[in-house]
Amino acid sequence: MEALENITYDELQVGDSATYTRTLTENELVLFAAVSGDVNPVHLDKEYASKTMFKERIAHGMWSGALISAALATVIPGPGTIYLEQQLNFKRPVKLDDTLTVTLTVARKEERNRVILNCEVINQRGEQVVTGEAKVIAPTEKITLEKPILPKIVIGSMP
């Protein structure tokens, strides 16, 4: 089984970075719409989206934000991290089957175990899709856990 191990506040150094990668599938797009309640047709309706400035369906902007959250929770600093703030700049749309890589870099350490991380999300073509900054409370105790296995949920095809 895969393990999750955190990086404590004392272990983190300015300049440390880590990545997290995920591909947007049809299933994930529809599940994100269902969980968030954001059913904007630009995400779900191919015909509608074809008439927009994007010319095709695009991901919810916050799907990229959710990947940053996942990276903070599972990679750096990892388990035990408390997410306090997030600033995001959306640079370009994310499309179905895009593979996004989140890079988090420690920008500075502050009092009371606060850590500021620069966030960059790029697609498979190396194009920036999101930039920003996150503020977290980093864990102070070392934790290693088994990574939970999530159930596979499959959505039927869109009408």
Contacts in CASP RR format, 6 or more apart in sequence:
PFRMAT RR
TARGET T0000
AUTHOR 0000-0000-0000
METHOD contacts of the structure
MODEL  1
MEALENITYDELQVGDSATYTRTLTENELVLFAAVSGDVNPVHLDKEYAS
KTMFKERIAHGMWSGALISAALATVIPGPGTIYLEQQLNFKRPVKLDDTL
TVTLTVARKEERNRVILNCEVINQRGEQVVTGEAKVIAPTEKITLEKPIL
PKIVIGSMP
1 146 0 8 1.000
1 147 0 8 1.000
1 149 0 8 1.000
2 146 0 8 1.000
2 147 0 8 1.000
3 144 0 8 1.000
3 145 0 8 1.000
3 146 0 8 1.000
3 147 0 8 1.000
4 74 0 8 1.000
4 78 0 8 1.000
4 79 0 8 1.000
4 143 0 8 1.000
4 144 0 8 1.000
4 145 0 8 1.000
4 146 0 8 1.000
4 147 0 8 1.000
5 78 0 8 1.000
5 79 0 8 1.000
5 142 0 8 1.000
5 143 0 8 1.000
5 144 0 8 1.000
5 145 0 8 1.000
6 77 0 8 1.000
6 78 0 8 1.000
6 79 0 8 1.000
6 80 0 8 1.000
6 81 0 8 1.000
6 139 0 8 1.000
6 142 0 8 1.000
6 143 0 8 1.000
6 144 0 8 1.000
7 16 0 8 1.000
7 76 0 8 1.000
7 77 0 8 1.000
7 78 0 8 1.000
7 138 0 8 1.000
8 77 0 8 1.000
8 138 0 8 1.000
8 139 0 8 1.000
8 140 0 8 1.000
8 141 0 8 1.000
8 142 0 8 1.000
9 77 0 8 1.000
9 109 0 8 1.000
9 113 0 8 1.000
9 115 0 8 1.000
9 138 0 8 1.000
9 139 0 8 1.000
9 140 0 8 1.000
10 140 0 8 1.000
12 76 0 8 1.000
12 77 0 8 1.000
12 106 0 8 1.000
12 109 0 8 1.000
12 115 0 8 1.000
12 138 0 8 1.000
13 106 0 8 1.000
14 106 0 8 1.000
14 107 0 8 1.000
14 108 0 8 1.000
14 109 0 8 1.000
15 105 0 8 1.000
15 106 0 8 1.000
15 107 0 8 1.000
16 76 0 8 1.000
16 105 0 8 1.000
16 106 0 8 1.000
17 76 0 8 1.000
17 103 0 8 1.000
17 104 0 8 1.000
17 105 0 8 1.000
17 106 0 8 1.000
18 71 0 8 1.000
18 75 0 8 1.000
18 76 0 8 1.000
18 103 0 8 1.000
18 104 0 8 1.000
19 71 0 8 1.000
19 75 0 8 1.000
19 101 0 8 1.000
19 102 0 8 1.000
19 103 0 8 1.000
19 104 0 8 1.000
20 67 0 8 1.000
20 70 0 8 1.000
20 71 0 8 1.000
20 74 0 8 1.000
20 75 0 8 1.000
20 101 0 8 1.000
20 102 0 8 1.000
20 104 0 8 1.000
21 99 0 8 1.000
21 100 0 8 1.000
21 101 0 8 1.000
21 102 0 8 1.000
22 67 0 8 1.000
22 70 0 8 1.000
22 99 0 8 1.000
22 100 0 8 1.000
23 97 0 8 1.000
23 98 0 8 1.000
23 99 0 8 1.000
23 100 0 8 1.000
24 59 0 8 1.000
24 63 0 8 1.000
24 94 0 8 1.000
24 95 0 8 1.000
24 96 0 8 1.000
24 97 0 8 1.000
24 98 0 8 1.000
24 99 0 8 1.000
24 100 0 8 1.000
25 96 0 8 1.000
25 97 0 8 1.000
26 96 0 8 1.000
26 155 0 8 1.000
26 157 0 8 1.000
26 158 0 8 1.000
27 153 0 8 1.000
27 154 0 8 1.000
27 155 0 8 1.000
28 63 0 8 1.000
29 43 0 8 1.000
29 44 0 8 1.000
29 57 0 8 1.000
29 59 0 8 1.000
29 60 0 8 1.000
29 63 0 8 1.000
29 96 0 8 1.000
30 44 0 8 1.000
30 155 0 8 1.000
30 156 0 8 1.000
30 158 0 8 1.000
31 153 0 8 1.000
31 155 0 8 1.000
32 38 0 8 1.000
32 59 0 8 1.000
32 60 0 8 1.000
32 62 0 8 1.000
32 63 0 8 1.000
32 66 0 8 1.000
33 39 0 8 1.000
33 43 0 8 1.000
33 44 0 8 1.000
33 60 0 8 1.000
34 155 0 8 1.000
36 60 0 8 1.000
36 62 0 8 1.000
38 60 0 8 1.000
38 62 0 8 1.000
40 60 0 8 1.000
41 48 0 8 1.000
41 49 0 8 1.000
42 48 0 8 1.000
42 49 0 8 1.000
42 52 0 8 1.000
42 54 0 8 1.000
42 57 0 8 1.000
42 58 0 8 1.000
43 49 0 8 1.000
43 57 0 8 1.000
43 58 0 8 1.000
43 59 0 8 1.000
43 60 0 8 1.000
44 57 0 8 1.000
44 158 0 8 1.000
45 57 0 8 1.000
46 56 0 8 1.000
46 57 0 8 1.000
46 158 0 8 1.000
49 55 0 8 1.000
49 56 0 8 1.000
49 57 0 8 1.000
49 58 0 8 1.000
50 56 0 8 1.000
54 93 0 8 1.000
54 95 0 8 1.000
56 95 0 8 1.000
56 96 0 8 1.000
57 95 0 8 1.000
57 96 0 8 1.000
58 93 0 8 1.000
58 94 0 8 1.000
58 95 0 8 1.000
59 93 0 8 1.000
59 94 0 8 1.000
59 95 0 8 1.000
59 96 0 8 1.000
59 98 0 8 1.000
61 90 0 8 1.000
61 94 0 8 1.000
61 130 0 8 1.000
63 94 0 8 1.000
64 88 0 8 1.000
64 90 0 8 1.000
64 94 0 8 1.000
64 100 0 8 1.000
64 102 0 8 1.000
64 121 0 8 1.000
64 129 0 8 1.000
64 130 0 8 1.000
65 86 0 8 1.000
65 88 0 8 1.000
65 121 0 8 1.000
65 130 0 8 1.000
67 100 0 8 1.000
67 102 0 8 1.000
67 121 0 8 1.000
68 86 0 8 1.000
68 88 0 8 1.000
68 102 0 8 1.000
68 104 0 8 1.000
68 119 0 8 1.000
68 121 0 8 1.000
68 130 0 8 1.000
68 134 0 8 1.000
69 83 0 8 1.000
69 86 0 8 1.000
70 102 0 8 1.000
71 102 0 8 1.000
71 104 0 8 1.000
72 78 0 8 1.000
72 81 0 8 1.000
72 83 0 8 1.000
72 104 0 8 1.000
72 117 0 8 1.000
72 134 0 8 1.000
72 136 0 8 1.000
73 79 0 8 1.000
73 80 0 8 1.000
73 81 0 8 1.000
73 83 0 8 1.000
74 147 0 8 1.000
75 104 0 8 1.000
76 104 0 8 1.000
76 106 0 8 1.000
76 117 0 8 1.000
77 115 0 8 1.000
77 136 0 8 1.000
77 138 0 8 1.000
77 139 0 8 1.000
78 139 0 8 1.000
78 143 0 8 1.000
79 139 0 8 1.000
79 143 0 8 1.000
79 145 0 8 1.000
80 139 0 8 1.000
80 143 0 8 1.000
81 136 0 8 1.000
81 137 0 8 1.000
81 138 0 8 1.000
81 139 0 8 1.000
82 136 0 8 1.000
82 137 0 8 1.000
83 134 0 8 1.000
83 136 0 8 1.000
84 114 0 8 1.000
84 135 0 8 1.000
84 136 0 8 1.000
84 137 0 8 1.000
85 133 0 8 1.000
85 134 0 8 1.000
85 135 0 8 1.000
86 119 0 8 1.000
86 132 0 8 1.000
86 133 0 8 1.000
86 134 0 8 1.000
86 135 0 8 1.000
87 132 0 8 1.000
87 133 0 8 1.000
87 134 0 8 1.000
88 119 0 8 1.000
88 130 0 8 1.000
88 131 0 8 1.000
88 132 0 8 1.000
89 130 0 8 1.000
89 131 0 8 1.000
89 132 0 8 1.000
90 129 0 8 1.000
90 130 0 8 1.000
91 127 0 8 1.000
91 128 0 8 1.000
91 129 0 8 1.000
91 130 0 8 1.000
91 131 0 8 1.000
92 123 0 8 1.000
92 127 0 8 1.000
92 128 0 8 1.000
92 129 0 8 1.000
93 129 0 8 1.000
94 100 0 8 1.000
94 123 0 8 1.000
94 129 0 8 1.000
98 123 0 8 1.000
98 124 0 8 1.000
98 129 0 8 1.000
99 123 0 8 1.000
99 124 0 8 1.000
100 121 0 8 1.000
100 122 0 8 1.000
100 123 0 8 1.000
100 129 0 8 1.000
101 121 0 8 1.000
101 122 0 8 1.000
102 119 0 8 1.000
102 120 0 8 1.000
102 121 0 8 1.000
103 119 0 8 1.000
103 120 0 8 1.000
103 121 0 8 1.000
103 122 0 8 1.000
104 117 0 8 1.000
104 118 0 8 1.000
104 119 0 8 1.000
104 134 0 8 1.000
105 117 0 8 1.000
105 118 0 8 1.000
105 120 0 8 1.000
106 115 0 8 1.000
106 116 0 8 1.000
106 117 0 8 1.000
107 116 0 8 1.000
107 117 0 8 1.000
107 118 0 8 1.000
107 133 0 8 1.000
108 115 0 8 1.000
108 116 0 8 1.000
109 115 0 8 1.000
109 116 0 8 1.000
110 116 0 8 1.000
112 137 0 8 1.000
113 137 0 8 1.000
113 138 0 8 1.000
113 139 0 8 1.000
113 140 0 8 1.000
114 135 0 8 1.000
114 136 0 8 1.000
114 137 0 8 1.000
114 138 0 8 1.000
115 135 0 8 1.000
115 136 0 8 1.000
115 137 0 8 1.000
115 138 0 8 1.000
116 133 0 8 1.000
116 134 0 8 1.000
116 135 0 8 1.000
117 133 0 8 1.000
117 134 0 8 1.000
117 135 0 8 1.000
117 136 0 8 1.000
118 131 0 8 1.000
118 132 0 8 1.000
118 133 0 8 1.000
119 130 0 8 1.000
119 131 0 8 1.000
119 132 0 8 1.000
119 133 0 8 1.000
119 134 0 8 1.000
120 128 0 8 1.000
120 130 0 8 1.000
120 131 0 8 1.000
120 132 0 8 1.000
121 128 0 8 1.000
121 129 0 8 1.000
121 130 0 8 1.000
121 131 0 8 1.000
122 128 0 8 1.000
122 129 0 8 1.000
123 129 0 8 1.000
END
